[in-house]
Amino acid sequence: MTGFPTTREILARLIAEPTVSRRPNLALLEYIEGLFAGTDARFERFASDDGSRASLWLTIGPDAPGGVILSGHTDVVPVEGQAWSSDPFTLTERDGHLYGRGTADMKGFVAAAIRAGLLATQADLQRPLHLAFSYDEEIGCIGVRPMLAELARRPGPRPALCIVGEPTGMGIATGHKGKMALKACCHGQEGHSALAPKALNALHLGAEFILALDRRQEALARDGARDDDYDIPYSTIHAGVMQGGTALNIVPNLCQIDFEIRNVAADDPQAILAGIRQDAEAIAARHQNAFPMARIGIEEVNAYPGLDTPAGSEAVRFVQGLLGGDARLLKVAFGTEGGLFDAELGLPVLVCGPGHMDQGHKPDEFVSLAQLAECDAMLAALIRALAAPLA
């Protein structure tokens, strides 16, 4: 009927492109654009500063309000150091599962969205379908930001909904926590380790700082805002990397700590950060009489907003209808680009896609054929809805 490749065939081609974050994704975009050659689809790239990567915005149908965005990222996490049973960049089927890096997170959805877009070119859409494919999502939702900033500046009709296809087992996720990534730099005074008390060990400052983070975490768990739809129902603070020192016999003068805040919607991350800054200043102040250089500086590295779409919204009812009316609602622990679509374009956002994040970022990542089929069915229903006569 169509002559278009199947979702599985598209997925095999996407998996074959090793689009690890920070690496080029242009060959993958060229493949996508080639599939739409000869159709009425309009597409535009938003390139990275060095031109090696780009986001793709693709529209099928009229220039009209009420359209739907299908959003996905093209980058994947690395495979180095992981013990795979098969080539991670070759799609492999075993026992009803399709294995390969990115099958779950999230090229499975991207493939289904591409297939839906191709089918939409043969439908008489009354409202547009938009495909938004970004780069470098895995390292802080970087690539989607210039595209959204440009789209937000443009006049004209706005979409009515964005569906971010991160893996939810085809449940409908209405929310996720916001995230702020930070770096603390602890400055001490170097010296010979034989005379350590005459110096100020920056690693010891860092240890005090981590203990202060732990106390803040305890307070959030005990007294902070709660959202019981999450596995961890409160905001969290986590220190992930601590670096410092060059040799055992040198008291280090610098220690760096990478840490993060993940906040529920009712908590203000800047207020949490303000408390952490107060702790850092107090730790340094205790040492400044003897060591005036003592300081703990905190730098924000990256942040993205959370997502909190009302469960009773029209957007939820619409997507539930696409799924047959009985899809479960949930909130996910991981972050997505959804909060940025909400913040920049001011439209409702839901997260719904094939696979489970439990399979993501691990060796032998997979998505089931059944989940892909369910996603194809949802997107086919979406095309029918977009082609329905306007009321």
N, C-alpha and C positions, 0 to 999 in steps of 0.2 A: 504493500500500500504506500509506504513512504520512501523506501530506499535508504532510510537513515540507519546508522549503526545502532545497535542495542546499547542499553546502559552498561552491560557487562563489557561489550567491545570498547566502548568509550573509556571505561574504567581501566581496562588493560593498557590502553595508550597513555592515560594519565599516570599510572603507576610506573610505567617505563621511563618517565621523566624524573630524574632524581632531584627534585626541587627542594632540597634542604634549605632552611632559612639562611638568608644572606647569599645564596647562590642564585644564578640566573634562572628565570622562569619563562623567558621569551619564547623558547621553542614550544612550550606548552600552550602559550597564548596563541601562537601562530597556528597550532593544530586546531584550537577552538574556533578561531576566526575562519580558518579554511572550511570547517564544517558548515558555516553559515554563508559561505560564498554563494552568490546567486539567489539568496533570499532577500526579503525586505528588512532584515535585521540591521540596526544601526549600532555601531560600536565605537568605543573611544578608549584609549589607553591613558593611564596616569603613571608616568615613569618615576623611578627612584632617582635620586640625585646623580648617581653614576651611570644611569641608563641601562643597567644590567637586569633590572626587574621592573615589573609594572603591574598595576591593577587594571582590570578590564571592566568597563561598564557597557552592557549590551541591552538593547531595547527591541522588543518585538511588539507590533501593534500600534495603535493610534497615539498621538500626542494628546493624552486626555488624563484627567484625574482618576483616582480610584484604582490605580495599578498596584501590583504586588512585586516586591523585590525578593528574589531568592539569593541569599548571600552565603558565600563560602570562601575559604582561603586555599590558596594553591601550594603553600609551603608545608613541609613536613619536618619532623625532628630527625636528628641523625640516627644512623644505625651502627656506628662504630662501637665496638665493645659488646655488642649484643649477639647472642648465639641463635641465629635463625636456622630453621629446618630447610628453608628454600631461599632462593635469591629474593631479597626484599624488594627489588625493583622489577620483578617479573610476577605478574598476577598468576597465582596458583590455586587450583580448586582441590579441596579435600573435604569430604563428608558434609557437603552442603555449605561450606564456608569458602570465601575468597580471601586468600592471604596476600599480603604485600604491605610495604610501608605506605601509610596514608589511607588504607582501605576504610578504616573506621573514622580516622581523624585527618581530613574529612573529604577525601577524594571520592568516596562512595556517593555522598550527596552531590558533590560537584558534577559527577558523571550523570546522575539522575536529573539534575537541573539542566544540564546541556541537552540531554535527550528531550526533556519537556520543552525547552526553548525551540528545538528543531520541529517538534510536533506543533508548537504554537504558530510557526510560520505558515502552516497549512490551515489554520483555523481563522475564522472571521472574528478576531478579538474586538470587543467593544471597549475594553480597558487594557492597558499595556502590561506586559510581563517584562520585568527587568532582571537581568543577571548581573550580580556584583561579585567579582572574583578578585581577591586581594593577595598581596605578598607579605611575608615576614610577620604574620599574625602570631606565630609561636614565640616571638621574642619581644612581645609587648604591643601587639595590635598596631604595628607601625605603618604598613603599606596602605591600609584603608583610610587613614586620616587625610592625606591630600585629596583623595577622590571625594570624600564626604565634604570637605571644606569647599571644594569647587562646586559640587552639586547644591550645597546649601546657599551659595551666592546667586545661583541662577534663578531667574523668574520662571513662571510657568506652572503647570499642574503638578501637584505633589502625589506621590504614591499614598495608598491607604494603609499599607501593611508591609512589614519586612519579616520574612521567615529566615532565620539563621540556621543552617542545616548541620550544626554540630551534633554528634551522636547522643541521642536521648532514648534509644530503643523505640523510636517513633512515638514516645510520649510527648506531651507539650510542656516545655519548661517556660514558666512565666517569669523566672528571675534567676539571678546569680549575684554574688557579692562583687563589690568594687575592689580594685587592687591598687596599691601604691607600692612601688619598689624604691628602696632607699639605700644610701650608703653612708655609714658613719666613719669618719676619720678621727682616730684618737691620737693626739700628739703628746709625746713625752720627751724625756731627755736621755740621750744615749750615754753609755759608759761601759767600763770594763766590768764583766760579771763578778770579778773578785771584789769589786767595790759597789755592788749592786744597790745597797741602801742610799748611796750618794747620787744615784740616777733615778729617773722616773720611767718605769717599765710601761710602755704603751700597751703591751698585751694585757697587763694587769688592769689598766684603764678599760680596755675592751671587755675584760671579764666582768668588771663592775657594771659596765653598760648592759651586757647581756643579762645579768641578774636583774637589773632595773626593768628590762624588757619583759622578763619573766613575771615580775611583780605586776606590771601593767596588764599582762595577759590574764593573770589570776583575777584581777579586779574586773576585767571585762567579762570573764566567765561567771563571776559571782554577781556583779551588779549592772552589767551592761545591757543594752537592748537585746531582745531575743526574737528570733523568727524560727519557729519550730518546724517549718517546712524544709529546713536544711539539716543534713546529717550533723553538722556542728552548728548549733543554733545561735551562736554569738560571733562577734567580730574576733579575729585572731591576729596575733603578732608572732612572727617567725623569723629567727636568725638562721640564714642558710650557709653563709660563707664567712670565715674569719681568716685573715691573712696578716702576717707580720713577722718580723725577725729575719736575720740573715745568718747568724751563727750562734752557737750555744754560749760562747764566751763574750757576747756583746749584748748589753741591755738594749732592746729595740726602742727606737724613738717614734715609730709609726705602727699603727694597727688599723686595718680596714675591716669593716663588718658590713656585709650585705644583708639587709633584712626587709621584711615586707609587712604591710597591713592589708588584711582582707576584711572589709566591713559590710555588715548587713545594712539595709537601706535606712534604718532608723538611726544609725550612728554616723556622725560626721568624721571622716578620716582626718581632716585638718585639726579637729579638736583632739583626736587621739594623738596625732603627731605633735601638737603643742605640748601635751603632757610629757611626751618622750623627750622633747627638746629641754624642758625644765629639768628632767632627770639628768640629762647630759651636762647641763650647765652646773648643776649641784655637784656632780661627781668631779668635774674639773676644778670647781672652786675650792674643794677640800685640799687640793694640792698646790694651789697657785701661790701661796705665801713662800713656799720653798722652791717651787718651779713655776715661774711666771708664764712659761710657754705652754703649760698644761691647757689642753682644749679638746673638746669633742665637737666637731662640725658635722652636720647632717645635710646631705644633698638628696633631693628627689631625682631619681633616675628615670622613672617611667610611671605612668598611671593610666588607668582606664576606669570609667564609671561602672557602677553596678546596673542591674536591670531589675525592674519591679513592675511588671505589667499586671494590672488588676485581673484576678481570676474570673471575675464576672463580666469582663469587657466583651464588646462585640467582636473584637479580634479573636478572642479565645473561642467564642461560639462559632465563628466562621471556620477556623482551622479544625475544630472538633467535627464540624459538618463534613469537611473534606476527608476526614478519617473515619467517617461512619457514625459519629456521634458519641462514641464511648471511650475516647482516648483519655488516658490518665493525665492528671496535672501534677507537676513536680517543680522543684527548684534544683539547680545543679551546683555542684561544688566548684567546678572549673569556670574560668572567665571566658567571655566571648566578645566579639565585636558588636554585639547587640546593643550594649549601653551607649556606644558611640553613635549608632544609627538613631537611637532615641534622642540623644543629646543634640546632634547636629541637624537632623532632619525633622525632629519633632513628630514622629509617627510611632504607632504601636509596634512592638517587636516581640516575637516569640521565637523560641529555639526548638526545633524539631527536625530530627534527622535519623538516618539508619545507623545501626551499630550501637556499641556501648563504649564509653570512655575507659572502662576497665580493660579493654583490649588496646587502647591507644598507648603510644610511646614505649611499647614493649616489643621484644622479639615475637615473631609469628603473630603480628597484628592481623585481625581479620574482620570482615563483615559477612553476615550470613546472606545467602541468596534470598531467603524469605524476607529479611528486612529490606533488601533492595527492592524486591517486588512490592512490598507495602509502600515504600517511598514512591515508586513509579505510579502506583494507584492513586496516592494522594495528589501527586502533581498532575495526573490526568484529570482528576476532579477539579483541580484548580483551573486548568485550561478551559474546561467546560463552564466554570463559573465566570471566567473573564470573557468568554464568548457569549454569555447569556444576554438577551436584550436588556437595555437599560430601562429601569422602571420609570 
